[in-house]
Amino acid sequence: MTDRDPFAEGERAARDNIPPEANPYSDGSDEHALWSAGHEKVASAMEARESEGS
């Protein structure tokens, strides 16, 4: 078992402005999907905040 959390890594990547294309996991893997979901969660929240606070 690994200590890595792809979802949390995706969230962190979005906060660090790392593009979704930088997903380090193999396309089609569970880890890839989790990383993407974490990235999308944070990126969507950041976009919503930007549009509200403009």
Biopython code that builds the backbone (N, CA, C, O; Angstrom):
import numpy as np
from Bio.PDB.StructureBuilder import StructureBuilder

atoms = [
    (1, "MET", "N", (0.848, -1.195, 0.000)),
    (1, "MET", "CA", (0.000, 0.000, 0.000)),
    (1, "MET", "C", (0.889, 1.252, 0.000)),
    (1, "MET", "O", (1.978, 1.261, 0.574)),
    (2, "THR", "N", (0.409, 2.272, -0.639)),
    (2, "THR", "CA", (1.196, 3.496, -0.762)),
    (2, "THR", "C", (0.630, 4.606, 0.114)),
    (2, "THR", "O", (-0.560, 4.617, 0.428)),
    (3, "ASP", "N", (1.490, 5.533, 0.504)),
    (3, "ASP", "CA", (1.060, 6.673, 1.308)),
    (3, "ASP", "C", (0.581, 7.824, 0.437)),
    (3, "ASP", "O", (0.080, 8.827, 0.946)),
    (4, "ARG", "N", (0.735, 7.680, -0.874)),
    (4, "ARG", "CA", (0.342, 8.758, -1.782)),
    (4, "ARG", "C", (-1.183, 8.849, -1.871)),
    (4, "ARG", "O", (-1.876, 7.831, -1.878)),
    (5, "ASP", "N", (-1.683, 10.054, -1.939)),
    (5, "ASP", "CA", (-3.113, 10.311, -2.093)),
    (5, "ASP", "C", (-3.298, 11.130, -3.365)),
    (5, "ASP", "O", (-3.146, 12.352, -3.347)),
    (6, "PRO", "N", (-3.626, 10.459, -4.474)),
    (6, "PRO", "CA", (-3.757, 11.174, -5.753)),
    (6, "PRO", "C", (-4.767, 12.322, -5.712)),
    (6, "PRO", "O", (-4.550, 13.355, -6.346)),
    (7, "PHE", "N", (-5.860, 12.155, -4.978)),
    (7, "PHE", "CA", (-6.863, 13.220, -4.886)),
    (7, "PHE", "C", (-6.244, 14.459, -4.240)),
    (7, "PHE", "O", (-6.385, 15.569, -4.752)),
    (8, "ALA", "N", (-5.558, 14.263, -3.113)),
    (8, "ALA", "CA", (-4.913, 15.383, -2.415)),
    (8, "ALA", "C", (-3.808, 15.988, -3.280)),
    (8, "ALA", "O", (-3.622, 17.204, -3.277)),
    (9, "GLU", "N", (-3.081, 15.162, -4.013)),
    (9, "GLU", "CA", (-2.037, 15.674, -4.905)),
    (9, "GLU", "C", (-2.643, 16.552, -5.998)),
    (9, "GLU", "O", (-2.071, 17.583, -6.352)),
    (10, "GLY", "N", (-3.791, 16.152, -6.532)),
    (10, "GLY", "CA", (-4.475, 16.954, -7.541)),
    (10, "GLY", "C", (-4.949, 18.285, -6.977)),
    (10, "GLY", "O", (-4.841, 19.324, -7.629)),
    (11, "GLU", "N", (-5.479, 18.241, -5.750)),
    (11, "GLU", "CA", (-5.899, 19.488, -5.098)),
    (11, "GLU", "C", (-4.709, 20.425, -4.930)),
    (11, "GLU", "O", (-4.802, 21.616, -5.226)),
    (12, "ARG", "N", (-3.606, 19.891, -4.460)),
    (12, "ARG", "CA", (-2.396, 20.696, -4.243)),
    (12, "ARG", "C", (-1.891, 21.270, -5.568)),
    (12, "ARG", "O", (-1.471, 22.426, -5.626)),
    (13, "ALA", "N", (-1.930, 20.474, -6.617)),
    (13, "ALA", "CA", (-1.474, 20.938, -7.930)),
    (13, "ALA", "C", (-2.316, 22.117, -8.411)),
    (13, "ALA", "O", (-1.777, 23.086, -8.946)),
    (14, "ALA", "N", (-3.628, 22.040, -8.226)),
    (14, "ALA", "CA", (-4.497, 23.139, -8.648)),
    (14, "ALA", "C", (-4.186, 24.404, -7.857)),
    (14, "ALA", "O", (-4.144, 25.496, -8.423)),
    (15, "ARG", "N", (-3.969, 24.262, -6.552)),
    (15, "ARG", "CA", (-3.630, 25.430, -5.724)),
    (15, "ARG", "C", (-2.303, 26.042, -6.155)),
    (15, "ARG", "O", (-2.097, 27.248, -6.021)),
    (16, "ASP", "N", (-1.405, 25.208, -6.675)),
    (16, "ASP", "CA", (-0.096, 25.686, -7.128)),
    (16, "ASP", "C", (-0.110, 26.110, -8.596)),
    (16, "ASP", "O", (0.943, 26.348, -9.187)),
    (17, "ASN", "N", (-1.309, 26.203, -9.182)),
    (17, "ASN", "CA", (-1.484, 26.600, -10.584)),
    (17, "ASN", "C", (-0.795, 25.665, -11.574)),
    (17, "ASN", "O", (-0.330, 26.098, -12.629)),
    (18, "ILE", "N", (-0.735, 24.400, -11.230)),
    (18, "ILE", "CA", (-0.201, 23.384, -12.141)),
    (18, "ILE", "C", (-1.356, 22.944, -13.037)),
    (18, "ILE", "O", (-2.424, 22.605, -12.528)),
    (19, "PRO", "N", (-1.171, 22.940, -14.349)),
    (19, "PRO", "CA", (-2.280, 22.616, -15.258)),
    (19, "PRO", "C", (-2.699, 21.151, -15.153)),
    (19, "PRO", "O", (-1.894, 20.294, -14.788)),
    (20, "PRO", "N", (-3.962, 20.868, -15.475)),
    (20, "PRO", "CA", (-4.456, 19.485, -15.393)),
    (20, "PRO", "C", (-3.698, 18.525, -16.304)),
    (20, "PRO", "O", (-3.662, 17.322, -16.047)),
    (21, "GLU", "N", (-3.097, 19.046, -17.358)),
    (21, "GLU", "CA", (-2.325, 18.197, -18.273)),
    (21, "GLU", "C", (-1.075, 17.622, -17.607)),
    (21, "GLU", "O", (-0.458, 16.698, -18.138)),
    (22, "ALA", "N", (-0.706, 18.158, -16.461)),
    (22, "ALA", "CA", (0.492, 17.699, -15.752)),
    (22, "ALA", "C", (0.215, 16.484, -14.862)),
    (22, "ALA", "O", (1.087, 16.067, -14.100)),
    (23, "ASN", "N", (-0.974, 15.921, -14.952)),
    (23, "ASN", "CA", (-1.326, 14.735, -14.168)),
    (23, "ASN", "C", (-0.242, 13.668, -14.356)),
    (23, "ASN", "O", (0.005, 13.230, -15.480)),
    (24, "PRO", "N", (0.408, 13.245, -13.258)),
    (24, "PRO", "CA", (1.537, 12.317, -13.373)),
    (24, "PRO", "C", (1.149, 10.850, -13.520)),
    (24, "PRO", "O", (2.010, 10.001, -13.750)),
    (25, "TYR", "N", (-0.124, 10.551, -13.392)),
    (25, "TYR", "CA", (-0.565, 9.156, -13.414)),
    (25, "TYR", "C", (-0.979, 8.724, -14.817)),
    (25, "TYR", "O", (-1.342, 9.549, -15.656)),
    (26, "SER", "N", (-0.918, 7.428, -15.052)),
    (26, "SER", "CA", (-1.265, 6.861, -16.362)),
    (26, "SER", "C", (-2.724, 7.111, -16.683)),
    (26, "SER", "O", (-3.611, 6.850, -15.871)),
    (27, "ASP", "N", (-2.958, 7.621, -17.884)),
    (27, "ASP", "CA", (-4.322, 7.889, -18.336)),
    (27, "ASP", "C", (-5.138, 6.607, -18.266)),
    (27, "ASP", "O", (-4.699, 5.559, -18.738)),
    (28, "GLY", "N", (-6.312, 6.689, -17.683)),
    (28, "GLY", "CA", (-7.191, 5.535, -17.555)),
    (28, "GLY", "C", (-7.067, 4.818, -16.219)),
    (28, "GLY", "O", (-7.875, 3.943, -15.908)),
    (29, "SER", "N", (-6.055, 5.183, -15.422)),
    (29, "SER", "CA", (-5.880, 4.531, -14.116)),
    (29, "SER", "C", (-6.782, 5.193, -13.074)),
    (29, "SER", "O", (-7.232, 6.325, -13.251)),
    (30, "ASP", "N", (-7.036, 4.464, -11.985)),
    (30, "ASP", "CA", (-7.819, 5.021, -10.887)),
    (30, "ASP", "C", (-7.129, 6.257, -10.305)),
    (30, "ASP", "O", (-7.786, 7.239, -9.958)),
    (31, "GLU", "N", (-5.800, 6.200, -10.205)),
    (31, "GLU", "CA", (-5.051, 7.318, -9.652)),
    (31, "GLU", "C", (-5.198, 8.563, -10.523)),
    (31, "GLU", "O", (-5.318, 9.677, -10.014)),
    (32, "HIS", "N", (-5.187, 8.362, -11.848)),
    (32, "HIS", "CA", (-5.357, 9.478, -12.784)),
    (32, "HIS", "C", (-6.716, 10.135, -12.560)),
    (32, "HIS", "O", (-6.822, 11.360, -12.520)),
    (33, "ALA", "N", (-7.742, 9.321, -12.415)),
    (33, "ALA", "CA", (-9.091, 9.845, -12.195)),
    (33, "ALA", "C", (-9.185, 10.592, -10.864)),
    (33, "ALA", "O", (-9.805, 11.652, -10.786)),
    (34, "LEU", "N", (-8.574, 10.042, -9.827)),
    (34, "LEU", "CA", (-8.603, 10.702, -8.519)),
    (34, "LEU", "C", (-7.855, 12.031, -8.550)),
    (34, "LEU", "O", (-8.336, 13.029, -8.012)),
    (35, "TRP", "N", (-6.677, 12.046, -9.180)),
    (35, "TRP", "CA", (-5.889, 13.273, -9.291)),
    (35, "TRP", "C", (-6.704, 14.330, -10.034)),
    (35, "TRP", "O", (-6.769, 15.484, -9.610)),
    (36, "SER", "N", (-7.324, 13.928, -11.142)),
    (36, "SER", "CA", (-8.133, 14.858, -11.937)),
    (36, "SER", "C", (-9.307, 15.400, -11.131)),
    (36, "SER", "O", (-9.628, 16.586, -11.214)),
    (37, "ALA", "N", (-9.945, 14.536, -10.353)),
    (37, "ALA", "CA", (-11.090, 14.961, -9.545)),
    (37, "ALA", "C", (-10.657, 15.977, -8.484)),
    (37, "ALA", "O", (-11.347, 16.969, -8.254)),
    (38, "GLY", "N", (-9.528, 15.729, -7.848)),
    (38, "GLY", "CA", (-9.022, 16.670, -6.851)),
    (38, "GLY", "C", (-8.663, 17.998, -7.481)),
    (38, "GLY", "O", (-8.955, 19.057, -6.926)),
    (39, "HIS", "N", (-8.029, 17.942, -8.643)),
    (39, "HIS", "CA", (-7.646, 19.170, -9.354)),
    (39, "HIS", "C", (-8.893, 19.954, -9.745)),
    (39, "HIS", "O", (-8.951, 21.168, -9.548)),
    (40, "GLU", "N", (-9.874, 19.277, -10.287)),
    (40, "GLU", "CA", (-11.102, 19.943, -10.735)),
    (40, "GLU", "C", (-11.848, 20.571, -9.565)),
    (40, "GLU", "O", (-12.390, 21.668, -9.698)),
    (41, "LYS", "N", (-11.885, 19.891, -8.423)),
    (41, "LYS", "CA", (-12.565, 20.418, -7.246)),
    (41, "LYS", "C", (-11.987, 21.768, -6.848)),
    (41, "LYS", "O", (-12.728, 22.730, -6.645)),
    (42, "VAL", "N", (-10.675, 21.843, -6.736)),
    (42, "VAL", "CA", (-10.027, 23.086, -6.310)),
    (42, "VAL", "C", (-10.093, 24.136, -7.417)),
    (42, "VAL", "O", (-10.382, 25.302, -7.145)),
    (43, "ALA", "N", (-9.832, 23.740, -8.651)),
    (43, "ALA", "CA", (-9.851, 24.696, -9.761)),
    (43, "ALA", "C", (-11.240, 25.321, -9.910)),
    (43, "ALA", "O", (-11.351, 26.524, -10.147)),
    (44, "SER", "N", (-12.286, 24.527, -9.776)),
    (44, "SER", "CA", (-13.652, 25.051, -9.888)),
    (44, "SER", "C", (-13.949, 26.039, -8.765)),
    (44, "SER", "O", (-14.551, 27.088, -8.996)),
    (45, "ALA", "N", (-13.529, 25.702, -7.562)),
    (45, "ALA", "CA", (-13.756, 26.590, -6.420)),
    (45, "ALA", "C", (-13.001, 27.906, -6.605)),
    (45, "ALA", "O", (-13.521, 28.977, -6.292)),
    (46, "MET", "N", (-11.776, 27.818, -7.112)),
    (46, "MET", "CA", (-10.985, 29.031, -7.340)),
    (46, "MET", "C", (-11.633, 29.899, -8.415)),
    (46, "MET", "O", (-11.681, 31.121, -8.268)),
    (47, "GLU", "N", (-12.124, 29.300, -9.476)),
    (47, "GLU", "CA", (-12.793, 30.055, -10.538)),
    (47, "GLU", "C", (-14.063, 30.709, -10.015)),
    (47, "GLU", "O", (-14.354, 31.855, -10.359)),
    (48, "ALA", "N", (-14.817, 30.003, -9.194)),
    (48, "ALA", "CA", (-16.049, 30.559, -8.647)),
    (48, "ALA", "C", (-15.751, 31.768, -7.757)),
    (48, "ALA", "O", (-16.463, 32.771, -7.806)),
    (49, "ARG", "N", (-14.712, 31.668, -6.957)),
    (49, "ARG", "CA", (-14.322, 32.784, -6.103)),
    (49, "ARG", "C", (-13.883, 33.980, -6.915)),
    (49, "ARG", "O", (-14.201, 35.117, -6.567)),
    (50, "GLU", "N", (-13.149, 33.740, -8.001)),
    (50, "GLU", "CA", (-12.686, 34.838, -8.843)),
    (50, "GLU", "C", (-13.864, 35.556, -9.503)),
    (50, "GLU", "O", (-13.869, 36.784, -9.589)),
    (51, "SER", "N", (-14.861, 34.798, -9.970)),
    (51, "SER", "CA", (-15.992, 35.438, -10.635)),
    (51, "SER", "C", (-16.871, 36.182, -9.647)),
    (51, "SER", "O", (-17.481, 37.188, -10.011)),
    (52, "GLU", "N", (-16.955, 35.712, -8.392)),
    (52, "GLU", "CA", (-17.749, 36.398, -7.381)),
    (52, "GLU", "C", (-17.073, 37.672, -6.903)),
    (52, "GLU", "O", (-17.741, 38.664, -6.614)),
    (53, "GLY", "N", (-15.755, 37.646, -6.819)),
    (53, "GLY", "CA", (-15.037, 38.772, -6.260)),
    (53, "GLY", "C", (-14.515, 39.766, -7.269)),
    (53, "GLY", "O", (-13.673, 40.597, -6.927)),
    (54, "SER", "N", (-14.985, 39.709, -8.497)),
    (54, "SER", "CA", (-14.478, 40.627, -9.524)),
    (54, "SER", "C", (-15.002, 42.004, -9.387)),
    (54, "SER", "O", (-14.657, 42.877, -10.183)),
]
sb = StructureBuilder()
sb.init_structure("model")
sb.init_model(0)
sb.init_chain("A")
sb.init_seg("    ")
for serial, (resi, resn, name, xyz) in enumerate(atoms, 1):
    if name == "N":
        sb.init_residue(resn, " ", resi, " ")
    sb.init_atom(name, np.array(xyz, "f"), 0.0, 1.0, " ", f" {name:<3s}", serial, name[0])
structure = sb.get_structure()
